[in-house]
Amino acid sequence: MSINETPPSPANNGVQNADATAPALAMAASELGEQAAAERIAARTQQSLRQAVDKIACTAAAAAESLCQSSEKLHLAQQRLLDDCRIQVRKKPIESILVAAVAGYLLSQLFRQKR
């Protein structure tokens, strides 16, 4: 150590430590701010996703209900057609057999493979 140099004092040491700590504190504060912002974004995203899932679930439930009603209507229409066919066959059995035979012949001609 030379004569012109002053020995390190505890006060100088504290200032140097404070100077070295300030950027670290600023970085930590910045990271905390970024983390808080990320948490807010995550919370908003999570809320948006929940709303989207709820909306999709409501739409799916409505579609399922509509499909169920359509299925019931179709089943009732099928039952009415079957009942009408039974009535027609009982009223006119010979004509019904002829219609069935012609329909069978036409279908066989339609689906026959050409050789």
Salt bridges, closest charged atoms under 4 A:
ASP83 OD1 - ARG86 NH1 3.58
